[in-house]
């Protein structure tokens, strides 16, 4: 019964008031989102909205999306700061990660040996033979 009354009130509510309330909810959410360092799930839980609502706002409101992107940039800054602090604290895993992701000499490379190339060529020959027969 209360659900029906609530729905009827929402239907008869002024569209401008609804739009204003949604904008206020978005603004309030963005503050919480920033406090949560850009973690969507936590911010949604704290504000009592679904992730679907967040993504609807994101896809339907350019200004909201722009603000979310700014907060995400802040999030990257926070993470980079923590990585650099870990490097300065001589944490080997942080040092290795940094070198693998930033320094060309340490980036993982895919190497093809002559042996593996020969195996690939053999497999291709077998496939060709099967297709020809």
N, CA and C of each residue as an Amber inpcrd file, in Angstrom:
protein
   399
   0.8230000  -1.1920000   0.0000000   0.0000000   0.0000000   0.0000000
   0.8660000   1.2550000   0.0000000   1.8560000   1.3030000   0.9000000
   2.7500000   2.4610000   0.9460000   3.5010000   2.6270000  -0.3650000
   3.8350000   1.4960000  -1.0010000   4.5250000   1.5320000  -2.2880000
   3.6680000   2.2350000  -3.3400000   2.3640000   1.9220000  -3.3590000
   1.4600000   2.5510000  -4.3170000   1.3570000   4.0510000  -4.0820000
   1.2570000   4.4490000  -2.8250000   1.1630000   5.8770000  -2.4940000
   2.4330000   6.5880000  -2.9390000   3.5760000   5.9550000  -2.6850000
   4.8480000   6.5530000  -3.0700000   4.9230000   6.7070000  -4.5920000
   4.5170000   5.6740000  -5.3340000   4.5340000   5.7350000  -6.7930000
   3.5900000   6.8200000  -7.3040000   2.4080000   6.9170000  -6.7190000
   1.4530000   7.9450000  -7.1390000   2.0020000   9.3490000  -6.8860000
   2.6800000   9.5300000  -5.7600000   3.2870000  10.8240000  -5.4610000
   4.3860000  11.1560000  -6.4580000   5.1580000  10.1500000  -6.8530000
   6.2290000  10.3890000  -7.8150000   5.6650000  10.7510000  -9.1780000
   4.5690000  10.1300000  -9.5610000   3.9530000  10.4100000 -10.8550000
   3.4300000  11.8380000 -10.8940000   2.8290000  12.2660000  -9.8080000
   2.2350000  13.5980000  -9.8020000   3.2450000  14.6930000  -9.4620000
   4.4800000  14.3170000  -9.1200000   5.4970000  15.3020000  -8.7670000
   5.9060000  16.1210000  -9.9910000   6.1740000  17.3770000  -9.7690000
   6.5860000  18.2990000 -10.8140000   7.8930000  17.8180000 -11.4560000
   7.9300000  17.7010000 -12.7820000   9.1430000  17.2360000 -13.4630000
  10.3730000  18.1030000 -13.1670000  10.1690000  19.4000000 -12.9770000
  11.3030000  20.2750000 -12.6500000  11.8870000  19.9230000 -11.2800000
  10.9950000  19.6190000 -10.3380000  11.4510000  19.2310000  -9.0040000
  12.2180000  17.9180000  -9.0760000  11.7150000  16.9900000  -9.8850000
  12.3810000  15.6950000 -10.0370000  13.7650000  15.9040000 -10.6390000
  13.8510000  16.7050000 -11.6930000  15.1330000  16.9710000 -12.3480000
  16.1070000  17.6430000 -11.3850000  15.5990000  18.5810000 -10.5950000
  16.4450000  19.2810000  -9.6270000  16.9580000  18.3060000  -8.5700000
  16.0810000  17.4160000  -8.0920000  16.4680000  16.4430000  -7.0820000
  17.5300000  15.4840000  -7.6390000  17.3590000  15.0890000  -8.8870000
  18.3390000  14.1880000  -9.5080000  19.6960000  14.8830000  -9.6190000
  19.7020000  16.1400000 -10.0220000  20.9560000  16.9020000 -10.1120000
  21.6190000  17.0120000  -8.7410000  20.8150000  17.2440000  -7.7060000
  21.3580000  17.3120000  -6.3420000  21.9220000  15.9650000  -5.9210000
  21.2220000  14.8820000  -6.3020000  21.7050000  13.5370000  -5.9840000
  23.0420000  13.2540000  -6.6880000  23.1540000  13.6960000  -7.9260000
  24.3970000  13.5060000  -8.6770000  25.5350000  14.2800000  -8.0170000
  25.2510000  15.5160000  -7.6410000  26.2740000  16.3520000  -6.9990000
  26.7230000  15.7120000  -5.6830000  25.7640000  15.2520000  -4.9130000
  26.0510000  14.5970000  -3.6410000  26.8580000  13.3150000  -3.8650000
  26.4700000  12.5740000  -4.8900000  27.1940000  11.3470000  -5.2170000
  28.6440000  11.6620000  -5.5760000  28.8560000  12.6870000  -6.3900000
  30.2150000  13.0330000  -6.8190000  31.1180000  13.3900000  -5.6360000
  30.5640000  14.0390000  -4.6400000  31.3440000  14.3490000  -3.4350000
  31.7680000  13.0530000  -2.7460000  30.8310000  12.1290000  -2.6230000
  31.1300000  10.8430000  -1.9950000  32.1020000  10.0440000  -2.8520000
  31.9190000  10.0900000  -4.1490000  32.7960000   9.3890000  -5.0960000
  34.2340000   9.8790000  -4.9340000  34.4100000  11.1730000  -4.7820000
  35.7400000  11.7500000  -4.5790000  36.3130000  11.2720000  -3.2340000
  35.4920000  11.2750000  -2.1990000  35.9320000  10.8150000  -0.8740000
  36.3360000   9.3410000  -0.9040000  35.7030000   8.5770000  -1.7700000
  35.9960000   7.1440000  -1.8960000  37.1030000   6.8800000  -2.9140000
  37.8280000   7.9120000  -3.2850000  38.9540000   7.8100000  -4.2320000
  38.5450000   7.1950000  -5.5640000  37.3250000   7.5040000  -6.0030000
  36.8780000   7.0470000  -7.3130000  36.5030000   5.5870000  -7.3940000
  36.1890000   4.9790000  -6.2730000  35.7710000   3.5670000  -6.2890000
  34.2480000   3.5330000  -6.3830000  33.7610000   3.1140000  -7.5220000
  32.3390000   3.1770000  -7.8630000  31.4780000   2.3900000  -6.8790000
  31.8360000   1.1440000  -6.6300000  31.0160000   0.2760000  -5.7790000
  30.8310000   0.8680000  -4.3950000  31.9080000   1.3370000  -3.8020000
  31.8250000   1.8780000  -2.4460000  30.9790000   3.1460000  -2.4270000
  31.1830000   4.0310000  -3.3960000  30.4080000   5.2780000  -3.4440000
  28.9200000   4.9760000  -3.6320000  28.5990000   4.0260000  -4.4940000
  27.1890000   3.6580000  -4.7180000  26.5760000   3.0990000  -3.4400000
  27.3060000   2.2430000  -2.7470000  26.7970000   1.6670000  -1.5070000
  26.5500000   2.7590000  -0.4710000  27.5000000   3.6760000  -0.3440000
  27.3490000   4.7420000   0.6480000  26.1510000   5.6390000   0.3380000
  25.8790000   5.8720000  -0.9370000  24.7780000   6.7610000  -1.3160000
  23.4710000   6.0060000  -1.5310000  23.5210000   4.6880000  -1.4720000
  22.2970000   3.8970000  -1.6160000  21.7360000   3.9010000  -3.0250000
  22.6280000   3.9530000  -4.0170000  22.1690000   3.8650000  -5.4040000
  22.7870000   2.6310000  -6.0520000  22.1790000   2.1660000  -7.1010000
  22.7130000   0.9950000  -7.7960000  23.8010000   1.4360000  -8.7760000
  24.6420000   0.4800000  -9.1340000  25.6580000   0.7740000 -10.1430000
  24.9820000   1.1070000 -11.4740000  23.8230000   0.4990000 -11.7270000
  23.0840000   0.7880000 -12.9620000  22.6930000   2.2620000 -13.0120000
  22.2660000   2.8050000 -11.8840000  21.9220000   4.2280000 -11.8250000
  23.1570000   5.0690000 -12.1310000  24.2850000   4.7120000 -11.5160000
  25.5360000   5.4290000 -11.7850000  25.8380000   5.4240000 -13.2830000
  25.7580000   4.2520000 -13.9120000  26.0980000   4.1610000 -15.3370000
  25.0550000   4.8630000 -16.2120000  23.8090000   4.8880000 -15.7840000
  22.7970000   5.6680000 -16.5190000  23.1380000   7.1490000 -16.4640000
  23.5030000   7.6290000 -15.2760000  23.9040000   9.0300000 -15.1410000
  25.1290000   9.3010000 -16.0020000  26.0670000   8.3780000 -16.0000000
  27.3140000   8.5470000 -16.7350000  27.0610000   8.6490000 -18.2330000
  26.1860000   7.8040000 -18.7450000  25.9340000   7.8130000 -20.1940000
  24.9790000   8.9260000 -20.6300000  24.1890000   9.4440000 -19.6890000
  23.1850000  10.4270000 -20.0800000  23.4880000  11.8700000 -19.7170000
  24.6170000  12.1160000 -19.0480000  24.9120000  13.4670000 -18.5720000
  26.3920000  13.7690000 -18.8090000  26.6630000  14.6110000 -19.8030000
  28.0480000  14.9270000 -20.1830000  28.8220000  15.5860000 -19.0470000
  28.1800000  16.4600000 -18.3110000  28.8590000  17.1520000 -17.2030000
  29.2050000  16.1700000 -16.0810000  28.2720000  15.2840000 -15.7840000
  28.5180000  14.2540000 -14.7680000  29.6980000  13.3890000 -15.2000000
  29.6950000  12.9710000 -16.4650000  30.7670000  12.1350000 -16.9960000
  32.1090000  12.8570000 -16.9080000  32.1210000  14.1360000 -17.2370000
  33.3460000  14.9310000 -17.1800000  33.8900000  14.9690000 -15.7490000
  33.0130000  15.1610000 -14.7890000  33.4210000  15.2030000 -13.3790000
  33.9380000  13.8460000 -12.9210000  33.2840000  12.7740000 -13.3540000
  33.7330000  11.4190000 -13.0090000  35.1390000  11.1830000 -13.5680000
  35.3760000  11.6180000 -14.8000000  36.6950000  11.4580000 -15.4080000
  37.7640000  12.2290000 -14.6410000  37.4240000  13.4080000 -14.1470000
  38.3640000  14.1880000 -13.3400000  38.7030000  13.4540000 -12.0400000
  37.6920000  12.8760000 -11.4190000  37.9150000  12.1270000 -10.1790000
  38.7640000  10.8940000 -10.4590000  38.5460000  10.2450000 -11.5980000
  39.3530000   9.0840000 -11.9810000  40.8170000   9.4910000 -12.1740000
  41.0580000  10.6870000 -12.7280000  42.4320000  11.1810000 -12.8660000
  43.0590000  11.3850000 -11.4920000  42.2780000  11.8990000 -10.5530000
  42.7630000  12.0590000  -9.1780000  43.1150000  10.6880000  -8.5920000
  42.2760000   9.6970000  -8.8870000  42.5030000   8.3390000  -8.3990000
  43.8480000   7.8160000  -8.9130000  44.1280000   8.0350000 -10.1870000
  45.4000000   7.5950000 -10.7630000  46.5580000   8.2950000 -10.0630000
  46.3860000   9.5760000  -9.7790000  47.4160000  10.3140000  -9.0530000
  47.6840000   9.7340000  -7.6830000  46.6270000   9.3590000  -6.9900000
  46.7550000   8.7520000  -5.6610000  47.5400000   7.4400000  -5.7540000
  47.1930000   6.6280000  -6.7380000  47.8470000   5.3310000  -6.9060000
  49.3240000   5.5200000  -7.2830000  49.5890000   6.4610000  -8.1800000
  50.9800000   6.7160000  -8.5610000  51.7910000   7.2110000  -7.3670000
  51.2000000   8.0610000  -6.5460000  51.8900000   8.5340000  -5.3460000
  52.2480000   7.3680000  -4.4310000  51.3030000   6.4460000  -4.2550000
  51.5560000   5.2830000  -3.3820000  52.6420000   4.3870000  -3.9770000
  52.6350000   4.2560000  -5.3020000  53.6690000   3.4550000  -5.9560000
  55.0410000   4.0790000  -5.7290000  55.1340000   5.3770000  -5.9090000
  56.4240000   6.0540000  -5.7100000  56.8790000   5.9700000  -4.2520000
  55.9480000   6.0630000  -3.3120000  56.3100000   5.9030000  -1.8980000
  56.8490000   4.4940000  -1.6390000  56.2210000   3.4990000  -2.2650000
  56.6870000   2.1210000  -2.1070000  58.0820000   1.9510000  -2.7060000
  58.3240000   2.5940000  -3.8380000  59.6500000   2.5370000  -4.4570000
  60.6850000   3.1740000  -3.5330000  60.3480000   4.3290000  -2.9740000
  61.2670000   5.0140000  -2.0610000  61.5220000   4.2150000  -0.7860000
  60.5750000   3.3330000  -0.4440000  60.7390000   2.4700000   0.7320000
  61.4640000   1.1720000   0.3590000  62.0340000   1.1310000  -0.8400000
  62.8000000  -0.0270000  -1.3410000  61.9810000  -1.3040000  -1.4310000
  60.6810000  -1.1890000  -1.7450000  59.8580000  -2.3810000  -1.9360000
  60.1440000  -2.9290000  -3.3400000  60.7670000  -4.0710000  -3.3790000
  61.2430000  -4.6400000  -4.6320000  60.1270000  -4.8430000  -5.6630000
  58.9660000  -5.3140000  -5.2310000  57.8800000  -5.5640000  -6.1900000
  57.4300000  -4.2640000  -6.8460000  57.4190000  -3.1630000  -6.1070000
  57.0500000  -1.8640000  -6.6770000  58.1040000  -1.3990000  -7.6750000
  59.3610000  -1.6260000  -7.3390000  60.4500000  -1.2430000  -8.2420000
  60.3580000  -2.0290000  -9.5420000  60.1540000  -3.3300000  -9.4310000
  60.0420000  -4.1860000 -10.6190000  58.8420000  -3.7650000 -11.4670000
  57.7010000  -3.5640000 -10.8240000  56.5040000  -3.1440000 -11.5530000
  56.7660000  -1.8500000 -12.3180000  57.3540000  -0.8870000 -11.6430000
  57.6200000   0.4170000 -12.2700000  58.5290000   0.2510000 -13.4850000
  59.6070000  -0.4950000 -13.3130000  60.5340000  -0.6740000 -14.4300000
  59.8860000  -1.4040000 -15.5990000  59.0900000  -2.4410000 -15.3050000
  58.4330000  -3.1900000 -16.3840000  57.4180000  -2.3430000 -17.1340000
  56.7880000  -1.4080000 -16.4420000  55.7480000  -0.6230000 -17.1050000
  56.2560000   0.6850000 -17.7050000  57.3900000   1.1880000 -17.2200000
  57.8570000   2.5040000 -17.6810000  59.1450000   2.4820000 -18.4950000
  60.0010000   1.5290000 -18.2520000  61.3190000   1.5440000 -18.8690000
  61.3650000   0.5290000 -20.0120000  61.7060000   0.9780000 -21.2320000
  61.6670000   0.0670000 -22.3940000  62.5760000  -1.1590000 -22.2610000
  63.6940000  -1.0270000 -21.5560000  64.6090000  -2.1530000 -21.4050000
  64.0190000  -3.2800000 -20.5580000  63.0390000  -2.9600000 -19.7050000
  62.4850000  -3.9520000 -18.7850000  61.0970000  -4.4400000 -19.1990000
  60.5590000  -3.8840000 -20.2640000  59.2270000  -4.3160000 -20.7040000
  59.2880000  -5.7500000 -21.2050000  58.2920000  -6.5530000 -20.8500000
  58.2840000  -7.9440000 -21.3280000  58.1970000  -7.9880000 -22.8610000
  58.9730000  -8.8910000 -23.4390000  58.9780000  -9.0370000 -24.8930000
  58.5810000 -10.4620000 -25.2520000  57.8680000 -10.5760000 -26.3270000
  57.5420000 -11.9040000 -26.8370000  58.6500000 -12.3020000 -27.8040000
  59.2130000 -13.4470000 -27.5680000  60.2830000 -13.9220000 -28.4360000
  59.8050000 -15.1630000 -29.1630000  60.1150000 -15.2120000 -30.4540000
  59.7660000 -16.3690000 -31.2590000  61.0520000 -17.0940000 -31.6070000
  61.1300000 -18.3210000 -31.1570000  62.3280000 -19.1050000 -31.4720000
  62.1450000 -19.7900000 -32.8190000  63.2520000 -20.2020000 -33.4180000
  63.1760000 -20.9120000 -34.6980000  62.4300000 -22.2280000 -34.5330000
  62.5820000 -22.8470000 -33.3620000  61.9070000 -24.1130000 -33.0970000
  60.3920000 -23.9230000 -33.1020000  59.9090000 -22.8720000 -32.4160000
  58.4610000 -22.6490000 -32.3770000  57.9390000 -22.2350000 -33.7480000
  58.7470000 -21.4880000 -34.5190000  58.3270000 -21.1060000 -35.8680000
  58.1940000 -22.3560000 -36.7410000  59.1270000 -23.2920000 -36.5940000
  59.0780000 -24.5370000 -37.3630000  57.8160000 -25.3290000 -37.0250000
  57.4390000 -25.3570000 -35.7400000  56.2270000 -26.0650000 -35.3200000
  54.9810000 -25.4120000 -35.9140000  54.9700000 -24.0980000 -35.9520000
  53.8310000 -23.3840000 -36.5360000  53.7500000 -23.6900000 -38.0280000
  54.9050000 -23.6820000 -38.7050000  54.9240000 -23.9980000 -40.1360000
  54.4130000 -25.4140000 -40.3930000  54.8070000 -26.3750000 -39.5460000
  54.3370000 -27.7540000 -39.6900000  52.8240000 -27.8340000 -39.5110000
  52.3160000 -27.1280000 -38.5290000  50.8730000 -27.1340000 -38.2790000
  50.1270000 -26.5370000 -39.4680000  50.6550000 -25.4620000 -40.0190000
  50.0210000 -24.8400000 -41.1820000  50.0390000 -25.7870000 -42.3850000
  51.1490000 -26.5030000 -42.5740000  51.2310000 -27.4680000 -43.6690000
  50.1830000 -28.5670000 -43.5100000  49.9930000 -29.0510000 -42.2850000
  48.9900000 -30.0910000 -42.0290000  47.5860000 -29.5740000 -42.3330000
  47.3220000 -28.3200000 -41.9480000  46.0030000 -27.7270000 -42.2150000
  45.7770000 -27.6090000 -43.7190000  46.8130000 -27.1620000 -44.4440000
  46.7060000 -27.0570000 -45.9060000  46.4310000 -28.4160000 -46.5370000
  47.1370000 -29.4670000 -46.0460000  46.9370000 -30.8080000 -46.5710000
  45.5030000 -31.2750000 -46.3310000  44.9750000 -30.9820000 -45.1360000
  43.6110000 -31.3880000 -44.8270000  42.6040000 -30.6660000 -45.7110000
  42.8530000 -29.4010000 -45.9700000  41.9450000 -28.6290000 -46.8170000
  42.0100000 -29.0820000 -48.2800000  43.1710000 -29.4940000 -48.7070000
  43.3430000 -29.9370000 -50.1110000  42.7320000 -31.3010000 -50.3480000
  42.6590000 -32.1410000 -49.3190000  42.1540000 -33.5050000 -49.5310000
  40.6670000 -33.6050000 -49.4710000
